[in-house]
Amino acid sequence: MKITVIYGTLRKTKSSTYNIAQQFIKCLSDGDVITEFFLPKSMPNFCRGCWKCFTDYTKCPDHEYLNPIVEAMLDSDLLIFTAPVYVYHVPGQVKAFLDHFGYQWMAHQPRKEMFSKQALLISTAAGAGTKSTLKDLKDSMNFWGVAQTYTFGRNTHGADWDSVEGKRKLKFEKDVVKLARIIKDKSVNVKPCLKVKFLFYVMRFMQKKFKFNQADVKYWESFGWLDKKRPWKSK
Ligand SMILES: Cc1cc2nc3c(=O)[nH]c(=O)nc-3n(C[C@H](O)[C@H](O)[C@H](O)COP(=O)(O)O)c2cc1C
């Protein structure tokens, strides 16, 4: 399975989130290409709010950073995002990264390829907050049109991987193997979940009825999505 990983921080060996991600990758990669990006190094800037992406995403002032990440994501079967909980939410650099993809939300110009991909979102907290952190990421996955999204949130009761109890690590590892098996089993002919399909039809209605942004309407028309074509069907 081709995988793109976006790590939410630059921490590696000491990071619980990174170590859990490595366990998933080991179970899922099958020797295929793994492309990795680390935030904030791979995308160090905040969105400037210039709105250029909403007419042409290549005009984003950060396109040089974003382009290799977008290309890797489009070429992958599985997207993995990691995010330790920082004050109950994703770290700022993860939010800044996601902000750059506002144009790709389903209300605007979703990428056709996303409707046949899976995503895995991994978060760890010392004691609480993985639910709201994973939701920060999951909102984007759903609105990007990612077909199936899985979440893995765990409390480590520690500040880093070395301080996590052995018993707890073992339990995590068992859970990783279980979820990795599900992801692998569902990796053939991936179709969008009900929520993503529902969002697609709501946005399609809005494009047809309100035509807020001509660039978006043209985009939807160009794929035939305002007629009979659907992004999850090959014809
Ligand atoms: C700035 C900051 C904010 C944090 N906020 C929370 C929090 O809201 N809830 C919590 O349980 N842990 C919080 N933590 C602890 C981390 O989420 C926890 O240690 C996590 O496992 C770290 O992941 P990492 O080892 O991958 O960096 C915070 C840590 C930092 C550095």
The ligand as an SDF file (V2000), in Angstrom:
LIG
                    3D

 31 33  0  0  0  0  0  0  0  0999 V2000
    2.1560   22.2430   24.5630 C   0  0  0  0  0  0  0  0  0  0  0  0
    1.6170   20.9420   25.0460 C   0  0  0  0  0  0  0  0  0  0  0  0
    0.2750   20.8380   25.3370 C   0  0  0  0  0  0  0  0  0  0  0  0
   -0.2540   19.6230   25.8080 C   0  0  0  0  0  0  0  0  0  0  0  0
   -1.5970   19.5410   26.0610 N   0  0  0  0  0  0  0  0  0  0  0  0
   -2.1150   18.3730   26.5160 C   0  0  0  0  0  0  0  0  0  0  0  0
   -3.5150   18.2470   26.7950 C   0  0  0  0  0  0  0  0  0  0  0  0
   -4.3020   19.1390   26.5620 O   0  0  0  0  0  0  0  0  0  0  0  0
   -3.9490   17.0640   27.2800 N   0  0  0  0  0  0  0  0  0  0  0  0
   -3.0920   16.0180   27.5560 C   0  0  0  0  0  0  0  0  0  0  0  0
   -3.5480   15.0120   28.0290 O   0  0  0  0  0  0  0  0  0  0  0  0
   -1.7730   16.1050   27.2640 N   0  0  0  0  0  0  0  0  0  0  0  0
   -1.2610   17.2440   26.7550 C   0  0  0  0  0  0  0  0  0  0  0  0
    0.0750   17.3260   26.4350 N   0  0  0  0  0  0  0  0  0  0  0  0
    0.9080   16.1120   26.5440 C   0  0  0  0  0  0  0  0  0  0  0  0
    1.0570   15.4120   25.1860 C   0  0  0  0  0  0  0  0  0  0  0  0
   -0.1510   15.4030   24.4610 O   0  0  0  0  0  0  0  0  0  0  0  0
    1.4890   13.9500   25.3570 C   0  0  0  0  0  0  0  0  0  0  0  0
    2.6240   13.8530   26.1290 O   0  0  0  0  0  0  0  0  0  0  0  0
    1.6940   13.3010   23.9840 C   0  0  0  0  0  0  0  0  0  0  0  0
    1.7400   11.9060   24.1250 O   0  0  0  0  0  0  0  0  0  0  0  0
    2.9700   13.8040   23.3400 C   0  0  0  0  0  0  0  0  0  0  0  0
    3.1110   13.1970   22.0900 O   0  0  0  0  0  0  0  0  0  0  0  0
    4.5360   12.9720   21.4350 P   0  0  0  0  0  0  0  0  0  0  0  0
    5.3160   12.1130   22.3870 O   0  0  0  0  0  0  0  0  0  0  0  0
    4.2220   12.2910   20.1440 O   0  0  0  0  0  0  0  0  0  0  0  0
    5.1550   14.3190   21.2530 O   0  0  0  0  0  0  0  0  0  0  0  0
    0.6010   18.5030   25.9810 C   0  0  0  0  0  0  0  0  0  0  0  0
    1.9640   18.6250   25.6650 C   0  0  0  0  0  0  0  0  0  0  0  0
    2.4720   19.8210   25.1880 C   0  0  0  0  0  0  0  0  0  0  0  0
    3.9440   19.9030   24.8380 C   0  0  0  0  0  0  0  0  0  0  0  0
  1  2  1  0
  2  3  1  0
  2 30  2  0
  3  4  2  0
  4  5  1  0
  4 28  1  0
  5  6  2  0
  6  7  1  0
  6 13  1  0
  7  8  2  0
  7  9  1  0
  9 10  1  0
 10 11  2  0
 10 12  1  0
 12 13  2  0
 13 14  1  0
 14 15  1  0
 14 28  1  0
 15 16  1  0
 16 17  1  0
 16 18  1  0
 18 19  1  0
 18 20  1  0
 20 21  1  0
 20 22  1  0
 22 23  1  0
 23 24  1  0
 24 25  2  0
 24 26  1  0
 24 27  1  0
 28 29  2  0
 29 30  1  0
 30 31  1  0
M  END
$$$$
